[in-house]
Amino acid sequence: MDAITLLKNDHKEMRALLGALEATTSRAVKKRQSLLNKIETNLKAHTSIEEEIFYPAFKEAGQKSDDDKMYFEALEEHRAAGDLVLPDLLGTDPSTDNFSGRAKVLKELVEHHADEEEKEMFPRARKLLDKAELTALGEQMEQRKRELAGR
């Protein structure tokens, strides 16, 4: 599987998890906690393989200042979701409206980020990297995800 297909599959799964979380009520404390644990695990694995493998390859192949801008914006969006909103959500009582609000903000951040990657970065990556390179990156990323899941 090539790198872009793997990342798009991750995005699809994350959208589904976040949508399911947003659809819960404050009475579904156990379900919210279970979904949040899956979201945390998947988000950390996804951002790790992007930051360690995909983004550096994209940046190295990039030839325009727009490529650099996409790279740095994507990193910043990861920081916002993974280092700011997710930790707040993890520390919020799942039976509160505050939890619902933070879950919605995380969902919106992740969806915005995934949409930008899919509409801008991935088409650009297909121009910068050939099929063999994308397949090799995909294999590296799958291996790294397996390592992260084994932690």
C-alpha positions as CSV (number, residue, x, y, z in Angstrom):
1,M,0.0,0.0,0.0
2,D,1.4,3.4,-0.9
3,A,1.9,6.1,1.7
4,I,-1.0,8.3,0.6
5,T,-3.5,5.4,0.6
6,L,-2.4,4.4,4.1
7,L,-2.8,8.0,5.3
8,K,-6.2,8.4,3.7
9,N,-7.4,5.2,5.3
10,D,-6.2,6.5,8.7
11,H,-8.1,9.7,8.0
12,K,-11.3,7.8,7.2
13,E,-11.0,5.8,10.4
14,M,-10.3,8.9,12.5
15,R,-13.3,10.7,11.1
16,A,-15.5,7.7,12.0
17,L,-14.2,7.6,15.5
18,L,-14.5,11.3,16.1
19,G,-18.0,11.3,14.6
20,A,-19.0,8.4,16.9
21,L,-17.6,10.4,19.9
22,E,-19.4,13.5,18.9
23,A,-22.7,11.6,18.6
24,T,-22.5,10.3,22.2
25,T,-24.3,11.9,25.1
26,S,-23.0,12.8,28.5
27,R,-24.6,9.6,29.9
28,A,-22.4,7.4,27.7
29,V,-19.3,7.7,29.9
30,K,-17.9,4.3,29.2
31,K,-18.4,4.6,25.5
32,R,-16.9,8.0,25.4
33,Q,-13.8,6.8,27.3
34,S,-13.4,3.8,25.0
35,L,-13.7,5.9,21.9
36,L,-11.3,8.5,23.3
37,N,-8.7,5.8,24.1
38,K,-8.9,4.6,20.4
39,I,-8.7,8.1,19.1
40,E,-5.6,8.8,21.3
41,T,-3.9,5.7,20.1
42,N,-4.7,6.2,16.5
43,L,-3.9,9.9,16.5
44,K,-0.5,9.4,18.1
45,A,0.4,6.6,15.7
46,H,-0.8,8.6,12.7
47,T,1.0,11.8,13.6
48,S,4.2,9.8,14.4
49,I,4.4,8.1,11.0
50,E,3.6,11.4,9.2
51,E,6.2,13.4,11.2
52,E,8.9,10.7,11.2
53,I,8.5,9.4,7.6
54,F,6.0,11.1,5.2
55,Y,6.6,14.8,6.0
56,P,10.4,14.6,5.8
57,A,10.2,12.8,2.4
58,F,7.7,15.4,1.2
59,K,9.8,18.3,2.4
60,E,13.0,16.8,0.9
61,A,11.3,16.3,-2.5
62,G,9.6,19.7,-2.3
63,Q,10.8,22.4,-4.7
64,K,8.6,25.4,-4.0
65,S,8.1,27.6,-1.0
66,D,4.5,26.5,-0.9
67,D,5.8,22.9,-0.2
68,D,7.6,24.2,2.9
69,K,4.5,26.1,4.0
70,M,2.4,23.0,3.7
71,Y,5.0,21.0,5.7
72,F,5.2,23.5,8.6
73,E,1.4,24.1,8.7
74,A,0.8,20.4,8.9
75,L,3.2,20.1,11.8
76,E,1.5,23.0,13.6
77,E,-1.9,21.4,13.1
78,H,-0.5,18.2,14.7
79,R,0.7,20.2,17.6
80,A,-2.6,21.9,18.1
81,A,-4.6,18.7,18.0
82,G,-2.1,16.3,19.7
83,D,-0.4,18.6,22.3
84,L,-3.2,21.0,23.1
85,V,-6.7,19.9,22.5
86,L,-6.3,16.1,23.0
87,P,-4.6,16.4,26.4
88,D,-7.4,18.8,27.5
89,L,-10.0,16.3,26.4
90,L,-8.3,13.4,28.1
91,G,-8.4,15.4,31.3
92,T,-12.0,16.3,31.0
93,D,-14.8,14.5,32.8
94,P,-16.7,12.6,30.0
95,S,-20.0,13.2,31.7
96,T,-19.8,17.0,31.1
97,D,-20.8,19.4,28.4
98,N,-17.3,20.6,28.5
99,F,-16.2,17.2,27.2
100,S,-18.7,17.5,24.3
101,G,-17.3,20.9,23.3
102,R,-13.7,19.8,23.4
103,A,-14.5,16.6,21.4
104,K,-16.2,18.8,18.8
105,V,-13.1,21.1,18.6
106,L,-10.8,18.1,18.2
107,K,-13.0,16.6,15.5
108,E,-13.1,20.0,13.6
109,L,-9.3,20.3,13.8
110,V,-8.6,16.8,12.6
111,E,-11.1,17.1,9.8
112,H,-9.7,20.4,8.6
113,H,-6.2,18.9,8.7
114,A,-7.1,15.8,6.9
115,D,-9.0,17.7,4.2
116,E,-6.1,20.0,3.6
117,E,-3.7,17.1,3.3
118,E,-6.0,15.3,0.9
119,K,-6.7,18.3,-1.3
120,E,-3.3,20.0,-1.3
121,M,-0.4,18.0,0.1
122,F,-1.2,14.5,-1.2
123,P,-1.8,15.6,-4.9
124,R,1.5,17.6,-4.6
125,A,3.2,14.6,-3.1
126,R,2.1,12.4,-6.1
127,K,3.8,14.9,-8.4
128,L,7.0,15.1,-6.3
129,L,7.4,11.4,-5.5
130,D,7.0,8.5,-7.9
131,K,5.0,5.3,-7.4
132,A,8.0,3.3,-6.1
133,E,8.9,6.0,-3.6
134,L,5.3,6.3,-2.3
135,T,5.1,2.5,-2.0
136,A,8.4,2.3,-0.1
137,L,7.3,5.1,2.2
138,G,4.0,3.2,2.7
139,E,5.9,0.1,3.7
140,Q,8.1,2.0,6.2
141,M,5.0,3.7,7.6
142,E,3.1,0.4,8.1
143,Q,6.1,-1.1,9.9
144,R,6.4,1.9,12.1
145,K,2.7,1.8,13.0
146,R,3.1,-1.9,13.9
147,E,6.0,-0.9,16.2
148,L,3.9,1.9,17.8
149,A,0.9,-0.5,18.3
150,G,3.2,-2.9,20.1
151,R,4.2,-0.4,22.8
